[in-house]
Amino acid sequence: MFYVYLIQSEVDSSFYIGYTSNLELRLKQHNNGETRYSSRKKPWFLVYSEVFENKTLALKRERFLKKQKNRDFYYQLIKSLDR
């Protein structure tokens, strides 16, 4: 199983989109400063995730989400979880 995730920084409310096979470990890595981009904006919290059967599908979805570059789109995605 692979996950596409959206995390948000508590520092400046910016978003980070990624994929992983271990969502819990990956979030810990972001919050421990083990990734270059996200280390400056920690702490992070998970706001959205999707599960995929394989890496190829997860990467396609990750690329699509990253191309959006639209905070309103991301907020709508998060809001969709409330339904």
C-alpha positions, 0 to 999 in steps of 0.5 A, a space after each residue: 500500500 502507498 499513501 499520498 498525503 497532505 501535511 500543513 505547517 503549524 508555523 506558516 500554514 503552508 502545505 507539503 504533498 508527498 507519497 510514502 509506503 509508511 505514513 506514520 514514519 514519514 510524518 515523524 521524519 518531517 517533524 524530526 527535521 529529516 527532510 530538507 524542505 520541511 525541516 524549516 517549517 516544523 511542526 507538521 500535521 496530517 490534514 489529508 491522505 489517500 491510499 493506493 494499491 501501488 506506487 505508480 498510482 500514488 505517484 500519478 496522484 501526487 503529481 496531479 495534486 502538486 500541479 494544482 498549486 492552489 490553496 483553495 483546492 487543497 482546502 476543498 480537498 480537506 473539507 471533503 473529509 468532513 462528509 
